[in-house]
Amino acid sequence: MGESSNNKIKDFFWKLKKNPKAQVIILVIFLVIVAAVAGLLIFYPGSANRITELVGNRNLNGTGDVRLIDGVKTNPGMENLFPQTIVIENLATVRPQAGLGEANLVYEFLAEGGITRFLAVYASGDNIELIGPVRSARHYIVDLSEEYHGLFAHIGGSPQALGVLNVNDYLVDLNQFGNPGYYWRDVNIGAPHNLFTSSDLMFFAQRDKVGEEAQGDYTPWKFKKETSKDERPTEEKSVKINFSSGSYEVEWKYNPDTNIYARFNGGLEHTDKNTEEQLTAKNIVVQYAETSLLEEGTGRLDIKTQGEGNAVVFMDGVGTEGTWKKDERGDRTLFYDANGDEIEFNPGKSWIEIVPTDKTIEYN
């Protein structure tokens, strides 16, 4: 380095010494660079050979979210976020619904007149701007929601459902009647098919009702590693469920490359309004339940979701026949194989199809 360069450096530091404002600017720039480097080390621990260990999975869907990085837990509490259960309708004319594709778990069951309805369960922390249309509750829907000890979002319900909700220690009732601030109506859609909510509004409800730090308190299922691609069946696999008329026929088609099942409803791809993508799942459960007419004239049903019965669980392209069991209200329904061992699911989204015992399904 020449004498001229040395003189320039000396002049720079001499001017810096005499200029406090410049010193502050340089200090700020230095701190920003240090923070950026630290951030890279945290989010890309492998680049610095840091010790990282997966220590927690989401209790609801078994996906990995919580790690130890050099002994420090990331995303504490994310493994068991407070659940939100939302009743969503499935009238053929309202499809595609919003938010089903972003649910962690979805139940499908019959309502009046052969129409099916959904109970979507959310506990991911994802931002979902539109969920719905939100519809009314039935007593067996309340029973399913009670398994998660979280929020239960709906608008009104049958007399039996409202009676159960009036005295309930298992969930936080978020009936739109009495809690209008957590919902809105789309004026461009005819009522009653125009009530919607969002993940933000559900979080505000959680904050207001139980506190934003509340955690889930329910029995998790067991999860396993997915079957490797070379062990999956390559022939065409599907599951068909005929709930009633053709508009409510359900088919799940298996893709061995992705190890997912894609949903068809009424012979058409069933998509999500938010993403315009087809609904998919890693696990499909057919839970057979005794179903009978509850009331003459209303068409309301009684579906036995407590007790035990037969089930078929589909994952990795294979159907496993077994049973389901739920002893008491508030218990989580568990599924068992033919040997009586609790079934371990693939991490990811699950759909539970609650099918009357007098119905048959087709699968290969």
Secondary structure as UniProt FT lines:
FT   HELIX           3..17
FT   HELIX           20..43
FT   HELIX           45..48
FT   STRAND          52..57
FT   TURN            59..61
FT   STRAND          64..69
FT   TURN            70..71
FT   STRAND          72..73
FT   TURN            76..77
FT   HELIX           78..80
FT   STRAND          84..89
FT   HELIX           92..94
FT   HELIX           100..102
FT   STRAND          105..110
FT   HELIX           112..114
FT   STRAND          116..122
FT   STRAND          131..132
FT   HELIX           139..146
FT   TURN            147..149
FT   STRAND          151..154
FT   HELIX           159..166
FT   STRAND          172..175
FT   TURN            176..178
FT   HELIX           180..182
FT   STRAND          184..185
FT   TURN            187..188
FT   TURN            191..192
FT   STRAND          195..197
FT   HELIX           199..209
FT   TURN            212..213
FT   STRAND          222..223
FT   HELIX           229..231
FT   STRAND          238..242
FT   HELIX           246..248
FT   STRAND          249..255
FT   TURN            256..259
FT   STRAND          260..265
FT   TURN            266..267
FT   STRAND          268..269
FT   TURN            273..275
FT   STRAND          280..281
FT   STRAND          283..289
FT   STRAND          291..293
FT   TURN            296..298
FT   STRAND          301..303
FT   STRAND          307..315
FT   TURN            316..317
FT   STRAND          318..326
FT   TURN            329..330
FT   STRAND          334..337
FT   TURN            338..339
FT   STRAND          344..345
FT   STRAND          350..356
FT   TURN            357..358
FT   STRAND          361..363
//
